[in-house]
Amino acid sequence: MLLSQFQYKQWSDQRMLNAIQQIDQGKFAEQYAFICQQLNHMLIIEDLFRARLKQQKQPHPKTNSEIVPDFKQLALRLTHSDEDYLDYVQQIQCQQLEQFIDFTFTDQQKGSMQIQEILFHIINHGSYHRGSIARALDQAGVTHPADSYTMFLHVTQHQRREGLAG
C-alpha cells in the first residue's frame, strides 16, 4: 500500500505542477507567490522528515524560509523528493515500519514517530497543501487538476474502471 500511496503522491504532484505552469504570473502574482510559498513549505517538511528517516542532520532551521526559490527550482526539487520517497518505500522492510525515530522538531520540542507514521504524514501533508494550492489555482483562473486517489487508480490501472482487480 505504501508504494501505491507514494506513486499517487508523485502523480498528483506532477498534475499540480503542470497546472501551476498555466498561471498568468503578471495578472495573478499574489496567487502565484502563495503557491510557491506552499510548495517551498511542503519541500522543507519533506526534507526534514527525510533527514529524520535517514538519521541525518536537520537540513532546515524552520518549516518555512525567508527566501522562496523560483518555481522551476521548486518543481525540480519536488520531482526529486517524490522519487526519493518512492525509492525509500521500495527498499524498506515491513518490520521496520513500526520502529520509532526520536528527533527534535524545528521549534526544539522533542518528537518520536514510527516510520509508518512519518510516511503517512508526508502523504497527508502533501494532500493538504495541494488542496490549498488548488484553491489558489482556481482564483488564478486555472482549473485545478482532479487528484483523488480513486482517480489515480482508474487512470493508472484502466481495468479497475471495469471492476476487474489489479
N, C-alpha and C positions, 0 to 999 in steps of 0.2 A: 504493500500500500504506500509506503514512503516514496518509492521510486515514482509511482504514478502521481503522487501529490507534487513532487518537485518537477516532474515533466509538465504538469498542469501549470505550476508557477511560471516556468520558463515560457510556455505557450502564451499565457496571459500577459506576462511582462512584454513579450515581443509585440503582441497585438496593441498593447498600450503605447509602446514606443513608436510604433507606426502611426498611430492616431495623433500623437503629440507633434509629429513632423508636419502635420497638416494645419497647425495653428498659424494664423496670420499674426506674427510676433509684434508687428507695429501697431496693429489695431487692438490686440489683446495682451499687451505687455504685462499687466498685473496678473492675469491668469497664468501666463507662461512662466513668470517668475515664481509664482506659487507652486506650479508643477515641478519646476527644477528644484525648489527647496524640498518638496516632498520626496522626490527621487533621491536627493542627497541624504536626507534623513534615513530613508529606507536602507540605503547602502551603508551608512555608518553603522546602523544596527546590525546589518548582515555581517559587516567586517568585525564588529565587536564580538558577536556570538561565534563567528568562525574562529577567531583567535582563542576564545574560551574552549571550543571543541578541540582545538589542536594544541591547547595548553601553551599558547604563545602570549607574548606581551600585549597588553591592551593597546590597540592601534590609534585610538582617538580619546581625547580627554573629556569630550562631551558627546551628546547624542545629536547635536547639530553643529554646524561650523559657521563662522562669521562670513567666510567667502564661499559662495556656491559655485562649483565648477560649471562650465558650459554644458549644454545638453548633449553634445557629441561625446564628451568625456563621460558624462553620467550614463549614457546609453551603452557605451563600451564597457564601463565598469559593471553595470547591471547584467549585461550579457555574460561577462566573465564570472560574476558572482553566481549566477544561475548554473553555469557549467561546473563551477567548483562544488556547489552543494549537491548537484547531481552525481558527481564523482564520489563525494563523501558518502552519500546514502547507498551507492552501489557497492562500496567497499566495507561498510560497517556490518558487523555480525549481530544477529538478533539479540544475543545475550548481553551485548554492550549497551543496548538501548536503555536499559534500566539503571545503568551506572550514573551516579551523581557526580556533577562537576561543581566544585566550590569556586567562587570568584568574587570579585569586587565590582559593583556597578560604578558607573561614572560619577555618581553622587557620593561615592565612598562607602555606601552601605554594602554589607556582605550579602551574598546570594548563593543559593545552591539549587540546582535543577538537574533533573535526569536528562540524558542526551535526547531521549524522545520528546521531552517537554521543550527543550531548546528548538528542536526541529519543527515541532508544532508551532511554536512561537514565530518562527521565521515565515512559515506558510500563512499564519493568521495575520501577522503584522503586514505582510505584503498585500493581502486581500483588503485589509482595512484602508491602507494608503492608496491602493488602486481605486477604491471607492471614492476617496477624496479627489483624486486626480480625474475620475470620470465626471464628477460634478463641474470641475474647472473646465474640462473639455467641452461640456455642454454649454457653459457660459461663454466659451470662446467660439461657439458655432460649429464645433466638430462633434459629430456623433460618437459617443464613447463606444468602444467595442464591447459586445456581449462577451462575458468571460466566466460564465458559470462552469462549475466542474462537470455538470451533465452535458453542456455544450462541448466541452473539451473531449469527453468520452465519445460523443457521437461524431465529432469532426475527425478525430484521430482513429476511431475504430468504427468504421461505417456499418459493420454488421450489427452493431448494437441498435441501430435505428430499426432493424427488423426483428429485434427481440432475441437475437442469437448471442449467446455468451461468447466472450472473447477467447 
